[in-house]
Amino acid sequence: MADVATPSGAAEHGSAPDKKDKKVIEKPEKPDEEAYKAALKKAEKEHAVSVEKFVSTILLHFGKRAHNDARHLAATHANII
């Protein structure tokens, strides 16, 4: 008989780890805090404008009583959307 080495199961099926194929893990970049704060401030302003429009619509259609009654306001909001 010839002296022939049998390959391992992992090498035979291509699942043996290769040192060349190893991925290098890099740390993500630190987010730009100033850009985040600016975007947050802009979003807060846009939200405040939207809330003001919503409240003025409620007041226009239903009067101050509906605005002051939180349950009625919530129900009205659900029906509008």
Rosetta constraint file for C-alpha pairs under 8 A:
AtomPair CA 7 CA 11 HARMONIC 6.40 0.50
AtomPair CA 7 CA 12 HARMONIC 6.17 0.50
AtomPair CA 8 CA 12 HARMONIC 6.12 0.50
AtomPair CA 9 CA 13 HARMONIC 6.27 0.50
AtomPair CA 10 CA 14 HARMONIC 6.16 0.50
AtomPair CA 10 CA 15 HARMONIC 5.15 0.50
AtomPair CA 10 CA 16 HARMONIC 5.14 0.50
AtomPair CA 11 CA 15 HARMONIC 6.21 0.50
AtomPair CA 11 CA 16 HARMONIC 5.17 0.50
AtomPair CA 17 CA 21 HARMONIC 7.56 0.50
AtomPair CA 17 CA 22 HARMONIC 7.78 0.50
AtomPair CA 18 CA 22 HARMONIC 6.63 0.50
AtomPair CA 31 CA 36 HARMONIC 7.88 0.50
AtomPair CA 32 CA 36 HARMONIC 6.31 0.50
AtomPair CA 33 CA 37 HARMONIC 6.18 0.50
AtomPair CA 34 CA 38 HARMONIC 6.18 0.50
AtomPair CA 35 CA 39 HARMONIC 6.13 0.50
AtomPair CA 36 CA 40 HARMONIC 6.03 0.50
AtomPair CA 37 CA 41 HARMONIC 6.09 0.50
AtomPair CA 38 CA 42 HARMONIC 6.26 0.50
AtomPair CA 39 CA 43 HARMONIC 6.15 0.50
AtomPair CA 40 CA 44 HARMONIC 6.09 0.50
AtomPair CA 41 CA 45 HARMONIC 6.29 0.50
AtomPair CA 42 CA 46 HARMONIC 6.27 0.50
AtomPair CA 43 CA 47 HARMONIC 6.05 0.50
AtomPair CA 44 CA 48 HARMONIC 6.15 0.50
AtomPair CA 45 CA 49 HARMONIC 6.33 0.50
AtomPair CA 46 CA 50 HARMONIC 6.26 0.50
AtomPair CA 47 CA 51 HARMONIC 6.13 0.50
AtomPair CA 48 CA 52 HARMONIC 6.13 0.50
AtomPair CA 49 CA 53 HARMONIC 6.23 0.50
AtomPair CA 50 CA 54 HARMONIC 6.16 0.50
AtomPair CA 51 CA 55 HARMONIC 6.09 0.50
AtomPair CA 52 CA 56 HARMONIC 6.05 0.50
AtomPair CA 53 CA 57 HARMONIC 6.13 0.50
AtomPair CA 54 CA 58 HARMONIC 6.32 0.50
AtomPair CA 55 CA 59 HARMONIC 6.14 0.50
AtomPair CA 55 CA 67 HARMONIC 7.35 0.50
AtomPair CA 56 CA 60 HARMONIC 5.96 0.50
AtomPair CA 57 CA 61 HARMONIC 6.18 0.50
AtomPair CA 58 CA 62 HARMONIC 5.70 0.50
AtomPair CA 58 CA 63 HARMONIC 7.04 0.50
AtomPair CA 58 CA 66 HARMONIC 7.36 0.50
AtomPair CA 58 CA 67 HARMONIC 6.66 0.50
AtomPair CA 58 CA 73 HARMONIC 7.70 0.50
AtomPair CA 58 CA 76 HARMONIC 7.93 0.50
AtomPair CA 59 CA 63 HARMONIC 4.46 0.50
AtomPair CA 59 CA 64 HARMONIC 5.60 0.50
AtomPair CA 59 CA 66 HARMONIC 7.23 0.50
AtomPair CA 59 CA 67 HARMONIC 6.23 0.50
AtomPair CA 62 CA 66 HARMONIC 5.74 0.50
AtomPair CA 62 CA 67 HARMONIC 7.70 0.50
AtomPair CA 63 CA 67 HARMONIC 6.86 0.50
AtomPair CA 64 CA 68 HARMONIC 6.21 0.50
AtomPair CA 65 CA 69 HARMONIC 6.27 0.50
AtomPair CA 66 CA 70 HARMONIC 7.61 0.50
AtomPair CA 66 CA 72 HARMONIC 5.91 0.50
AtomPair CA 66 CA 73 HARMONIC 5.95 0.50
AtomPair CA 67 CA 72 HARMONIC 7.75 0.50
AtomPair CA 67 CA 73 HARMONIC 5.94 0.50
AtomPair CA 68 CA 73 HARMONIC 7.76 0.50
AtomPair CA 69 CA 73 HARMONIC 6.19 0.50
AtomPair CA 70 CA 74 HARMONIC 6.13 0.50
AtomPair CA 71 CA 75 HARMONIC 6.25 0.50
AtomPair CA 72 CA 76 HARMONIC 6.00 0.50
AtomPair CA 73 CA 77 HARMONIC 6.03 0.50
AtomPair CA 74 CA 78 HARMONIC 6.27 0.50
AtomPair CA 75 CA 79 HARMONIC 6.35 0.50
AtomPair CA 76 CA 80 HARMONIC 6.19 0.50
AtomPair CA 77 CA 81 HARMONIC 6.35 0.50
